[in-house]
Amino acid sequence: MTTNLLFDFTVDKTTKTVFITREFDAELSLVWDAFTKQELLDQWVAPKPWTAKTKHMNFEVGGRRFYAMVSPEGQERWAIQKYTSITPKTNFKMFNAFADENENPELPGSDWDFTFSEQGEITKVSITIYNESLARMEKMIEMGFKEGYAVSMQNLEVLLGTLSQRQ
C-alpha cells in the first residue's frame, strides 16, 4: 500500500475556483464507482460524524442526485447535483447547488469538473469547482469546506482499501 498520496487543495479567488487533486492507491474503476454510485457515495462523502443520505440519484447526462448531509443531531443540509457531461471512467461534470428538503435550489451554485487518470497502481482525481459567485465560494471556505473535504477523502481512502481487499 502506498503512503504519501497527494492531496492538494488550492483556492483562486480571482477566478472563483477551487482546485483539488487527490491520489488513491486503488484501481481507476473502483475510484470511479466510488464517485458515481449512490451506495458507495453515501458511505464516504460526508465528513464524520456527519452522514450522507441520498434520496434519489440518476447518474446520466441530465440526471440528478438529491442528497443530504445529516448532522449527528439529525439536522439535514440538502443539495442537488445535476450531471451535465459524462465520459465513463475519465471525466464527469455536474452543477451543484444547496437546496431545501423539497429540491428547491439555493442559487448561485457551482460547476464541478472531475477528471480521473491512472498512473501505475495510483488513481488520480482532479476536481475543479467554479463558483458562480465569490461570496458563495468564500462562504463554503468559511464553513470548513477544505477540512471537511479532506476528511471525506480520508473516508474514501479507507473505503477503497476495504473494497480492494474484497476483490
C-alpha positions as CSV (number, residue, x, y, z in Angstrom):
1,M,0.0,0.0,0.0
2,T,1.3,3.4,-1.0
3,T,1.7,6.1,1.6
4,N,2.4,9.8,0.8
5,L,-0.5,10.1,-1.6
6,L,-1.0,13.6,-3.0
7,F,-3.7,15.8,-1.6
8,D,-3.6,19.4,-2.9
9,F,-6.3,22.0,-2.2
10,T,-5.9,25.4,-3.9
11,V,-8.3,28.4,-3.8
12,D,-8.1,31.0,-6.5
13,K,-10.4,33.9,-5.5
14,T,-9.7,35.9,-8.7
15,T,-11.3,33.1,-10.8
16,K,-13.8,32.0,-8.0
17,T,-12.3,28.4,-8.4
18,V,-11.2,25.7,-6.1
19,F,-8.7,23.1,-7.4
20,I,-8.4,19.7,-5.6
21,T,-6.1,16.9,-6.6
22,R,-6.1,13.6,-4.7
23,E,-4.4,10.3,-5.3
24,F,-5.7,6.9,-4.3
25,D,-4.0,3.6,-4.0
26,A,-6.8,1.8,-5.9
27,E,-7.8,0.8,-9.4
28,L,-9.4,3.6,-11.5
29,S,-12.7,1.6,-12.0
30,L,-13.1,1.3,-8.2
31,V,-12.4,5.0,-7.6
32,W,-14.8,5.9,-10.5
33,D,-17.5,3.7,-8.9
34,A,-17.0,5.4,-5.5
35,F,-17.8,8.8,-7.1
36,T,-20.7,7.7,-9.3
37,K,-22.6,5.0,-7.4
38,Q,-25.1,6.0,-4.7
39,E,-24.5,3.1,-2.4
40,L,-20.7,4.0,-2.3
41,L,-21.1,7.8,-2.2
42,D,-23.2,7.6,0.9
43,Q,-20.5,5.7,2.7
44,W,-17.7,8.3,2.4
45,V,-18.8,11.7,1.1
46,A,-19.9,13.1,4.5
47,P,-17.1,14.1,6.9
48,K,-17.7,12.1,10.1
49,P,-19.6,12.4,12.4
50,W,-21.9,13.6,9.7
51,T,-23.6,11.0,7.4
52,A,-24.9,11.3,3.8
53,K,-28.4,10.3,2.7
54,T,-29.3,10.1,-0.9
55,K,-33.0,10.5,-1.7
56,H,-32.5,9.7,-5.4
57,M,-29.7,9.5,-7.9
58,N,-29.7,9.0,-11.7
59,F,-26.1,9.1,-12.9
60,E,-26.6,10.1,-16.6
61,V,-26.3,13.3,-18.6
62,G,-29.3,15.4,-17.4
63,G,-29.8,13.1,-14.4
64,R,-29.6,14.3,-10.8
65,R,-28.6,13.4,-7.3
66,F,-30.6,14.8,-4.4
67,Y,-29.0,14.2,-1.1
68,A,-28.5,15.5,2.4
69,M,-25.6,15.8,4.8
70,V,-27.0,14.8,8.2
71,S,-25.5,16.1,11.4
72,P,-25.2,13.8,14.5
73,E,-28.3,15.7,15.9
74,G,-30.3,14.9,12.8
75,Q,-30.1,18.3,11.1
76,E,-30.2,17.9,7.3
77,R,-28.4,20.1,4.8
78,W,-29.7,19.2,1.3
79,A,-28.0,19.6,-2.1
80,I,-28.8,19.0,-5.8
81,Q,-26.3,17.8,-8.3
82,K,-27.2,17.8,-12.0
83,Y,-24.9,15.8,-14.3
84,T,-24.0,17.8,-17.4
85,S,-21.4,15.6,-19.0
86,I,-20.1,12.1,-18.6
87,T,-17.2,10.3,-20.2
88,P,-17.1,6.9,-18.5
89,K,-14.1,6.3,-16.2
90,T,-12.4,9.5,-17.4
91,N,-14.5,12.6,-16.6
92,F,-17.8,13.9,-15.4
93,K,-19.2,17.3,-14.8
94,M,-22.1,18.5,-12.7
95,F,-23.8,21.6,-11.4
96,N,-24.2,21.6,-7.6
97,A,-26.5,23.8,-5.5
98,F,-27.6,23.8,-1.9
99,A,-31.4,23.2,-1.7
100,D,-34.3,22.8,0.7
101,E,-35.9,19.4,1.5
102,N,-38.3,19.9,-1.4
103,E,-35.5,20.2,-4.0
104,N,-35.8,24.0,-4.4
105,P,-32.2,25.1,-5.2
106,E,-30.5,28.0,-3.4
107,L,-28.7,29.8,-6.1
108,P,-26.0,30.6,-7.1
109,G,-24.3,27.2,-7.3
110,S,-21.1,25.8,-8.6
111,D,-19.8,23.8,-11.6
112,W,-17.8,20.7,-10.7
113,D,-15.4,19.0,-13.1
114,F,-14.0,15.6,-12.1
115,T,-11.1,14.1,-14.1
116,F,-9.8,10.5,-13.4
117,S,-6.4,9.1,-14.5
118,E,-4.3,6.1,-13.7
119,Q,-0.6,6.2,-13.1
120,G,0.6,2.7,-12.4
121,E,-1.1,1.5,-9.2
122,I,-2.3,5.0,-8.4
123,T,-5.5,6.7,-9.5
124,K,-5.5,10.5,-9.5
125,V,-8.7,12.5,-9.2
126,S,-8.5,16.2,-10.2
127,I,-11.5,18.3,-9.3
128,T,-12.2,21.9,-10.4
129,I,-15.0,23.8,-8.7
130,Y,-16.1,27.0,-10.3
131,N,-18.4,29.1,-8.2
132,E,-20.9,31.5,-9.8
133,S,-20.2,34.0,-7.0
134,L,-17.2,34.9,-4.9
135,A,-19.5,35.3,-1.9
136,R,-20.7,31.7,-2.2
137,M,-17.1,30.4,-2.5
138,E,-16.0,32.3,0.5
139,K,-19.0,31.0,2.5
140,M,-18.1,27.4,1.5
141,I,-14.5,28.0,2.7
142,E,-15.6,29.7,5.9
143,M,-17.9,26.7,6.6
144,G,-14.9,24.5,6.7
145,F,-15.1,23.0,3.2
146,K,-11.4,22.3,2.9
147,E,-11.2,20.5,6.3
148,G,-14.5,18.6,5.6
149,Y,-13.4,17.6,2.1
150,A,-10.0,16.4,3.5
151,V,-11.9,14.2,6.0
152,S,-14.2,12.9,3.2
153,M,-11.2,12.0,1.1
154,Q,-9.8,10.1,4.1
155,N,-13.1,8.3,4.4
156,L,-12.9,7.3,0.7
157,E,-9.3,6.1,1.1
158,V,-10.5,3.7,3.9
159,L,-13.5,2.5,1.9
160,L,-11.3,1.9,-1.2
161,G,-8.9,-0.2,0.9
162,T,-11.8,-2.3,2.2
163,L,-13.3,-2.7,-1.3
164,S,-9.9,-3.6,-2.8
165,Q,-9.4,-6.4,-0.3
166,R,-12.8,-7.9,-1.3
167,Q,-11.8,-8.1,-5.0
